[in-house]
């Protein structure tokens, strides 16, 4: 039986390309530490220099939205994170997000900042990157997205070096990001020592939140964890 979506349509006709669905501990952002089901959508139009999910660029399985919802439900978790790749590169991501919210989940969306977030269900907590120079993808930042951030959303800078930090600080202050939502600074693993980033944040009295990737502390860089 198909499930009604918030938009009044049926989910049985909606399909997504899925790299993996797994149950783990949320390693990043505001929901860090919560048992969470991750729905990783296949494909990304970006190629960040430090990307740690290159295995999601291609492949995956085509699955119906009903099938995805049933798999998510089987884990009996309150928190669900839709990630990628770049999940918004698939148009069916929007009905997926709505349906997960309708099912009563706390839903977060990890997005690159390069795709339009205007139509994302407002119940979803967006975790939106602003790509720093070191990523090689700074030119893809979609600045119009800042107007669609809600208080429960988060902007994330992944920082590889001092040049990235200086750029992130400038954007944080110029756009008054901390007044819009939480601002997360995350060091690129194995490139920038977290303590160095912490020192810079404290020296500049920046109203931002340092992020470490808890799942890598727990399990290294294993896919599906
Ligand atoms: S946007 Fe995300 S998935 Fe895409 S290349 Fe960058 S880090 Fe990787």
py3Dmol code that shows the C-alpha trace and the ligand (Angstrom):
import py3Dmol

protein = """\
ATOM      1  CA  UNK A   1       0.000   0.000   0.000  1.00  0.00           C
ATOM      2  CA  UNK A   2       1.332   3.417  -0.838  1.00  0.00           C
ATOM      3  CA  UNK A   3       1.718   6.146   1.754  1.00  0.00           C
ATOM      4  CA  UNK A   4       0.203   9.612   1.360  1.00  0.00           C
ATOM      5  CA  UNK A   5       2.759  12.432   1.262  1.00  0.00           C
ATOM      6  CA  UNK A   6       2.349  15.883   2.784  1.00  0.00           C
ATOM      7  CA  UNK A   7       1.742  17.193  -0.708  1.00  0.00           C
ATOM      8  CA  UNK A   8      -1.154  14.781  -1.070  1.00  0.00           C
ATOM      9  CA  UNK A   9       0.562  12.506  -3.612  1.00  0.00           C
ATOM     10  CA  UNK A  10       1.398   8.838  -3.320  1.00  0.00           C
ATOM     11  CA  UNK A  11       4.894   7.641  -2.505  1.00  0.00           C
ATOM     12  CA  UNK A  12       4.662   4.387  -4.493  1.00  0.00           C
ATOM     13  CA  UNK A  13       5.497   6.129  -7.776  1.00  0.00           C
ATOM     14  CA  UNK A  14       8.522   7.962  -6.352  1.00  0.00           C
ATOM     15  CA  UNK A  15      11.932   6.365  -6.768  1.00  0.00           C
ATOM     16  CA  UNK A  16      15.406   7.226  -5.554  1.00  0.00           C
ATOM     17  CA  UNK A  17      18.910   5.968  -6.244  1.00  0.00           C
ATOM     18  CA  UNK A  18      20.304   4.854  -2.907  1.00  0.00           C
ATOM     19  CA  UNK A  19      23.913   4.038  -2.028  1.00  0.00           C
ATOM     20  CA  UNK A  20      23.168   2.768   1.469  1.00  0.00           C
ATOM     21  CA  UNK A  21      20.772   2.917   4.410  1.00  0.00           C
ATOM     22  CA  UNK A  22      22.323   2.167   7.773  1.00  0.00           C
ATOM     23  CA  UNK A  23      21.858   2.631  11.503  1.00  0.00           C
ATOM     24  CA  UNK A  24      24.681   4.356  13.364  1.00  0.00           C
ATOM     25  CA  UNK A  25      25.569   7.152  15.759  1.00  0.00           C
ATOM     26  CA  UNK A  26      25.257  10.659  14.324  1.00  0.00           C
ATOM     27  CA  UNK A  27      28.827  11.936  14.167  1.00  0.00           C
ATOM     28  CA  UNK A  28      28.275  15.581  13.283  1.00  0.00           C
ATOM     29  CA  UNK A  29      26.118  18.681  13.664  1.00  0.00           C
ATOM     30  CA  UNK A  30      23.429  19.403  16.209  1.00  0.00           C
ATOM     31  CA  UNK A  31      22.198  15.812  16.571  1.00  0.00           C
ATOM     32  CA  UNK A  32      25.687  14.444  17.291  1.00  0.00           C
ATOM     33  CA  UNK A  33      25.609  11.323  19.441  1.00  0.00           C
ATOM     34  CA  UNK A  34      22.005  10.267  18.692  1.00  0.00           C
ATOM     35  CA  UNK A  35      21.292   6.840  17.226  1.00  0.00           C
ATOM     36  CA  UNK A  36      20.326   7.750  13.675  1.00  0.00           C
ATOM     37  CA  UNK A  37      19.291   6.095  10.441  1.00  0.00           C
ATOM     38  CA  UNK A  38      21.326   7.411   7.511  1.00  0.00           C
ATOM     39  CA  UNK A  39      19.842   7.432   4.025  1.00  0.00           C
ATOM     40  CA  UNK A  40      22.682   8.048   1.583  1.00  0.00           C
ATOM     41  CA  UNK A  41      21.520   9.099  -1.878  1.00  0.00           C
ATOM     42  CA  UNK A  42      23.775   8.347  -4.836  1.00  0.00           C
ATOM     43  CA  UNK A  43      25.417  11.034  -6.916  1.00  0.00           C
ATOM     44  CA  UNK A  44      27.029  14.438  -6.477  1.00  0.00           C
ATOM     45  CA  UNK A  45      27.809  17.177  -9.016  1.00  0.00           C
ATOM     46  CA  UNK A  46      30.721  18.454  -6.902  1.00  0.00           C
ATOM     47  CA  UNK A  47      34.208  17.028  -6.395  1.00  0.00           C
ATOM     48  CA  UNK A  48      35.550  18.438  -3.124  1.00  0.00           C
ATOM     49  CA  UNK A  49      39.285  17.802  -2.768  1.00  0.00           C
ATOM     50  CA  UNK A  50      38.862  16.165   0.648  1.00  0.00           C
ATOM     51  CA  UNK A  51      35.602  14.279  -0.003  1.00  0.00           C
ATOM     52  CA  UNK A  52      35.300  11.194   2.206  1.00  0.00           C
ATOM     53  CA  UNK A  53      32.270   9.693   0.459  1.00  0.00           C
ATOM     54  CA  UNK A  54      33.521   9.288  -3.115  1.00  0.00           C
ATOM     55  CA  UNK A  55      31.971   5.813  -3.142  1.00  0.00           C
ATOM     56  CA  UNK A  56      28.557   7.507  -3.313  1.00  0.00           C
ATOM     57  CA  UNK A  57      29.266   9.238  -6.627  1.00  0.00           C
ATOM     58  CA  UNK A  58      28.059   6.336  -8.797  1.00  0.00           C
ATOM     59  CA  UNK A  59      26.253   3.024  -8.565  1.00  0.00           C
ATOM     60  CA  UNK A  60      23.571   2.596  -5.946  1.00  0.00           C
ATOM     61  CA  UNK A  61      20.218   0.835  -6.245  1.00  0.00           C
ATOM     62  CA  UNK A  62      16.988   2.294  -7.554  1.00  0.00           C
ATOM     63  CA  UNK A  63      14.415   1.914  -4.791  1.00  0.00           C
ATOM     64  CA  UNK A  64      10.856   3.080  -4.322  1.00  0.00           C
ATOM     65  CA  UNK A  65      10.098   5.637  -1.666  1.00  0.00           C
ATOM     66  CA  UNK A  66       7.836   3.109   0.070  1.00  0.00           C
ATOM     67  CA  UNK A  67      10.742   0.667   0.222  1.00  0.00           C
ATOM     68  CA  UNK A  68      13.076   3.328   1.638  1.00  0.00           C
ATOM     69  CA  UNK A  69      10.502   4.330   4.260  1.00  0.00           C
ATOM     70  CA  UNK A  70       9.976   0.723   5.285  1.00  0.00           C
ATOM     71  CA  UNK A  71      13.719   0.149   5.668  1.00  0.00           C
ATOM     72  CA  UNK A  72      14.081   3.303   7.752  1.00  0.00           C
ATOM     73  CA  UNK A  73      11.140   2.287   9.949  1.00  0.00           C
ATOM     74  CA  UNK A  74      12.694  -1.124  10.619  1.00  0.00           C
ATOM     75  CA  UNK A  75      15.445   0.487  12.711  1.00  0.00           C
ATOM     76  CA  UNK A  76      12.918   2.158  15.047  1.00  0.00           C
ATOM     77  CA  UNK A  77      15.059   5.308  15.382  1.00  0.00           C
ATOM     78  CA  UNK A  78      13.721   8.801  16.009  1.00  0.00           C
ATOM     79  CA  UNK A  79      16.506  10.550  14.100  1.00  0.00           C
ATOM     80  CA  UNK A  80      16.989  10.204  10.342  1.00  0.00           C
ATOM     81  CA  UNK A  81      19.736  11.898   8.332  1.00  0.00           C
ATOM     82  CA  UNK A  82      19.401  12.226   4.560  1.00  0.00           C
ATOM     83  CA  UNK A  83      22.873  12.590   3.098  1.00  0.00           C
ATOM     84  CA  UNK A  84      24.980  11.816   0.037  1.00  0.00           C
ATOM     85  CA  UNK A  85      26.632  12.566  -2.244  1.00  0.00           C
ATOM     86  CA  UNK A  86      24.402  15.564  -2.730  1.00  0.00           C
ATOM     87  CA  UNK A  87      20.879  14.385  -1.912  1.00  0.00           C
ATOM     88  CA  UNK A  88      19.157  17.388  -3.494  1.00  0.00           C
ATOM     89  CA  UNK A  89      20.632  16.399  -6.863  1.00  0.00           C
ATOM     90  CA  UNK A  90      17.747  13.895  -7.008  1.00  0.00           C
ATOM     91  CA  UNK A  91      14.359  15.598  -7.283  1.00  0.00           C
ATOM     92  CA  UNK A  92      12.751  12.762  -5.313  1.00  0.00           C
ATOM     93  CA  UNK A  93      14.711  13.894  -2.281  1.00  0.00           C
ATOM     94  CA  UNK A  94      12.027  16.494  -1.500  1.00  0.00           C
ATOM     95  CA  UNK A  95       9.139  13.980  -1.188  1.00  0.00           C
ATOM     96  CA  UNK A  96      11.454  11.694   0.796  1.00  0.00           C
ATOM     97  CA  UNK A  97      12.106  14.465   3.308  1.00  0.00           C
ATOM     98  CA  UNK A  98       8.389  15.259   3.592  1.00  0.00           C
ATOM     99  CA  UNK A  99       7.458  11.632   4.066  1.00  0.00           C
ATOM    100  CA  UNK A 100      10.083  11.116   6.779  1.00  0.00           C
ATOM    101  CA  UNK A 101       8.756  14.152   8.650  1.00  0.00           C
ATOM    102  CA  UNK A 102       5.175  12.911   8.235  1.00  0.00           C
ATOM    103  CA  UNK A 103       6.272   9.586   9.741  1.00  0.00           C
ATOM    104  CA  UNK A 104       7.283  11.455  12.887  1.00  0.00           C
ATOM    105  CA  UNK A 105      11.067  11.405  12.527  1.00  0.00           C
ATOM    106  CA  UNK A 106      13.490  14.159  13.480  1.00  0.00           C
ATOM    107  CA  UNK A 107      14.978  14.707  10.031  1.00  0.00           C
ATOM    108  CA  UNK A 108      18.241  16.348   9.072  1.00  0.00           C
ATOM    109  CA  UNK A 109      19.575  16.986   5.577  1.00  0.00           C
ATOM    110  CA  UNK A 110      23.280  17.237   4.753  1.00  0.00           C
ATOM    111  CA  UNK A 111      23.683  19.353   1.633  1.00  0.00           C
ATOM    112  CA  UNK A 112      26.614  20.921  -0.181  1.00  0.00           C
ATOM    113  CA  UNK A 113      25.160  24.422  -0.438  1.00  0.00           C
ATOM    114  CA  UNK A 114      25.340  24.191  -4.210  1.00  0.00           C
ATOM    115  CA  UNK A 115      21.674  23.211  -4.691  1.00  0.00           C
ATOM    116  CA  UNK A 116      18.489  25.219  -4.141  1.00  0.00           C
ATOM    117  CA  UNK A 117      17.126  24.527  -0.627  1.00  0.00           C
ATOM    118  CA  UNK A 118      14.013  26.721  -0.986  1.00  0.00           C
ATOM    119  CA  UNK A 119      11.596  23.774  -1.325  1.00  0.00           C
ATOM    120  CA  UNK A 120      12.983  21.698   1.547  1.00  0.00           C
ATOM    121  CA  UNK A 121      10.261  20.951   4.116  1.00  0.00           C
ATOM    122  CA  UNK A 122      10.648  23.493   6.937  1.00  0.00           C
ATOM    123  CA  UNK A 123      10.472  20.683   9.523  1.00  0.00           C
ATOM    124  CA  UNK A 124      13.829  19.404   8.227  1.00  0.00           C
ATOM    125  CA  UNK A 125      17.015  20.599   9.890  1.00  0.00           C
ATOM    126  CA  UNK A 126      19.280  21.613   7.055  1.00  0.00           C
ATOM    127  CA  UNK A 127      23.023  21.200   7.587  1.00  0.00           C
ATOM    128  CA  UNK A 128      24.350  23.262   4.714  1.00  0.00           C
ATOM    129  CA  UNK A 129      27.988  23.535   3.712  1.00  0.00           C
ATOM    130  CA  UNK A 130      29.604  26.713   2.534  1.00  0.00           C
ATOM    131  CA  UNK A 131      32.542  25.399   0.545  1.00  0.00           C
ATOM    132  CA  UNK A 132      35.907  26.933   1.466  1.00  0.00           C
ATOM    133  CA  UNK A 133      38.672  27.634  -1.070  1.00  0.00           C
ATOM    134  CA  UNK A 134      40.585  24.458  -0.153  1.00  0.00           C
ATOM    135  CA  UNK A 135      37.679  22.304  -1.282  1.00  0.00           C
ATOM    136  CA  UNK A 136      38.172  23.453  -4.868  1.00  0.00           C
ATOM    137  CA  UNK A 137      34.407  24.001  -5.073  1.00  0.00           C
ATOM    138  CA  UNK A 138      34.000  27.490  -3.580  1.00  0.00           C
ATOM    139  CA  UNK A 139      32.535  28.742  -6.860  1.00  0.00           C
ATOM    140  CA  UNK A 140      29.545  26.400  -6.393  1.00  0.00           C
ATOM    141  CA  UNK A 141      28.270  28.125  -3.231  1.00  0.00           C
ATOM    142  CA  UNK A 142      24.679  29.207  -3.813  1.00  0.00           C
ATOM    143  CA  UNK A 143      24.513  32.333  -1.716  1.00  0.00           C
ATOM    144  CA  UNK A 144      20.758  32.744  -2.295  1.00  0.00           C
ATOM    145  CA  UNK A 145      20.350  29.760   0.028  1.00  0.00           C
ATOM    146  CA  UNK A 146      21.230  31.904   3.052  1.00  0.00           C
ATOM    147  CA  UNK A 147      17.770  33.512   2.799  1.00  0.00           C
ATOM    148  CA  UNK A 148      16.174  30.093   3.342  1.00  0.00           C
ATOM    149  CA  UNK A 149      17.995  29.198   6.547  1.00  0.00           C
ATOM    150  CA  UNK A 150      15.835  28.720   9.632  1.00  0.00           C
ATOM    151  CA  UNK A 151      16.936  28.996  13.254  1.00  0.00           C
ATOM    152  CA  UNK A 152      17.149  25.212  13.618  1.00  0.00           C
ATOM    153  CA  UNK A 153      19.415  24.896  10.569  1.00  0.00           C
ATOM    154  CA  UNK A 154      23.208  24.845  10.576  1.00  0.00           C
ATOM    155  CA  UNK A 155      25.857  26.230   8.257  1.00  0.00           C
ATOM    156  CA  UNK A 156      29.024  24.150   8.124  1.00  0.00           C
ATOM    157  CA  UNK A 157      32.516  25.156   7.019  1.00  0.00           C
ATOM    158  CA  UNK A 158      34.966  22.290   6.457  1.00  0.00           C
ATOM    159  CA  UNK A 159      38.380  23.859   6.989  1.00  0.00           C
ATOM    160  CA  UNK A 160      41.641  22.524   5.583  1.00  0.00           C
ATOM    161  CA  UNK A 161      44.115  25.260   6.538  1.00  0.00           C
ATOM    162  CA  UNK A 162      44.557  28.847   7.720  1.00  0.00           C
ATOM    163  CA  UNK A 163      43.437  30.282   4.369  1.00  0.00           C
ATOM    164  CA  UNK A 164      40.167  28.361   4.665  1.00  0.00           C
ATOM    165  CA  UNK A 165      39.754  29.537   8.252  1.00  0.00           C
ATOM    166  CA  UNK A 166      40.281  33.192   7.299  1.00  0.00           C
ATOM    167  CA  UNK A 167      37.728  32.845   4.500  1.00  0.00           C
ATOM    168  CA  UNK A 168      35.214  31.132   6.808  1.00  0.00           C
ATOM    169  CA  UNK A 169      35.641  33.816   9.452  1.00  0.00           C
ATOM    170  CA  UNK A 170      35.084  36.544   6.848  1.00  0.00           C
ATOM    171  CA  UNK A 171      31.867  34.907   5.577  1.00  0.00           C
ATOM    172  CA  UNK A 172      30.646  34.266   9.135  1.00  0.00           C
ATOM    173  CA  UNK A 173      31.001  37.915  10.052  1.00  0.00           C
ATOM    174  CA  UNK A 174      30.024  39.506   6.722  1.00  0.00           C
ATOM    175  CA  UNK A 175      26.785  37.530   6.478  1.00  0.00           C
ATOM    176  CA  UNK A 176      26.072  37.610  10.242  1.00  0.00           C
ATOM    177  CA  UNK A 177      25.626  33.860  10.033  1.00  0.00           C
ATOM    178  CA  UNK A 178      25.552  33.291  13.788  1.00  0.00           C
ATOM    179  CA  UNK A 179      22.398  35.402  13.993  1.00  0.00           C
ATOM    180  CA  UNK A 180      20.674  33.189  11.409  1.00  0.00           C
ATOM    181  CA  UNK A 181      21.479  29.727  12.770  1.00  0.00           C
ATOM    182  CA  UNK A 182      24.261  27.671  14.316  1.00  0.00           C
ATOM    183  CA  UNK A 183      27.630  27.924  12.579  1.00  0.00           C
ATOM    184  CA  UNK A 184      29.815  24.812  12.575  1.00  0.00           C
ATOM    185  CA  UNK A 185      33.567  24.742  11.898  1.00  0.00           C
ATOM    186  CA  UNK A 186      34.950  21.296  11.149  1.00  0.00           C
ATOM    187  CA  UNK A 187      38.644  20.513  10.454  1.00  0.00           C
ATOM    188  CA  UNK A 188      39.502  18.342   7.462  1.00  0.00           C
ATOM    189  CA  UNK A 189      40.551  15.016   8.955  1.00  0.00           C
ATOM    190  CA  UNK A 190      44.308  14.376   8.781  1.00  0.00           C
ATOM    191  CA  UNK A 191      44.949  17.853   7.336  1.00  0.00           C
ATOM    192  CA  UNK A 192      44.196  20.357  10.101  1.00  0.00           C
ATOM    193  CA  UNK A 193      44.761  19.444  13.774  1.00  0.00           C
ATOM    194  CA  UNK A 194      41.494  20.091  15.661  1.00  0.00           C
ATOM    195  CA  UNK A 195      43.385  21.835  18.471  1.00  0.00           C
ATOM    196  CA  UNK A 196      44.791  24.351  15.998  1.00  0.00           C
ATOM    197  CA  UNK A 197      41.300  25.194  14.759  1.00  0.00           C
ATOM    198  CA  UNK A 198      40.085  25.505  18.355  1.00  0.00           C
ATOM    199  CA  UNK A 199      42.898  27.972  19.129  1.00  0.00           C
ATOM    200  CA  UNK A 200      41.998  30.132  16.127  1.00  0.00           C
ATOM    201  CA  UNK A 201      38.293  30.189  17.071  1.00  0.00           C
ATOM    202  CA  UNK A 202      39.072  31.166  20.656  1.00  0.00           C
ATOM    203  CA  UNK A 203      41.621  33.823  19.667  1.00  0.00           C
ATOM    204  CA  UNK A 204      39.065  35.504  17.405  1.00  0.00           C
ATOM    205  CA  UNK A 205      36.184  35.115  19.896  1.00  0.00           C
ATOM    206  CA  UNK A 206      34.101  33.639  17.086  1.00  0.00           C
ATOM    207  CA  UNK A 207      30.517  32.571  17.942  1.00  0.00           C
ATOM    208  CA  UNK A 208      30.880  29.255  16.150  1.00  0.00           C
ATOM    209  CA  UNK A 209      30.795  25.616  17.229  1.00  0.00           C
ATOM    210  CA  UNK A 210      33.804  23.338  16.723  1.00  0.00           C
ATOM    211  CA  UNK A 211      32.857  19.992  15.220  1.00  0.00           C
ATOM    212  CA  UNK A 212      34.768  16.742  15.276  1.00  0.00           C
ATOM    213  CA  UNK A 213      33.502  13.680  13.433  1.00  0.00           C
ATOM    214  CA  UNK A 214      32.475  11.350  16.250  1.00  0.00           C
ATOM    215  CA  UNK A 215      31.909   8.383  13.924  1.00  0.00           C
ATOM    216  CA  UNK A 216      35.575   8.527  12.850  1.00  0.00           C
ATOM    217  CA  UNK A 217      36.657   8.485  16.495  1.00  0.00           C
ATOM    218  CA  UNK A 218      34.469   5.422  17.016  1.00  0.00           C
ATOM    219  CA  UNK A 219      35.072   3.463  13.812  1.00  0.00           C
ATOM    220  CA  UNK A 220      37.637   5.219  11.597  1.00  0.00           C
ATOM    221  CA  UNK A 221      36.561   6.011   8.038  1.00  0.00           C
ATOM    222  CA  UNK A 222      34.596   2.824   7.426  1.00  0.00           C
ATOM    223  CA  UNK A 223      31.712   3.223   4.941  1.00  0.00           C
ATOM    224  CA  UNK A 224      28.294   2.503   6.397  1.00  0.00           C
ATOM    225  CA  UNK A 225      29.277   3.443   9.979  1.00  0.00           C
TER     226      UNK A 225
END
"""
ligand_1 = """\
8
LIG
S 29.572 17.875 -1.846
Fe 29.899 16.256 -0.322
S 29.689 14.314 -1.445
Fe 29.940 15.956 -2.975
S 32.135 15.964 -3.408
Fe 31.762 17.503 -1.791
S 32.086 16.394 0.155
Fe 31.848 14.842 -1.483
"""
view = py3Dmol.view(width=600, height=400)
view.addModel(protein, "pdb")
view.setStyle({"model": 0}, {"cartoon": {"style": "trace"}})
view.addModel(ligand_1, "xyz")
view.setStyle({"model": 1}, {"stick": {}})
view.zoomTo()
view.show()
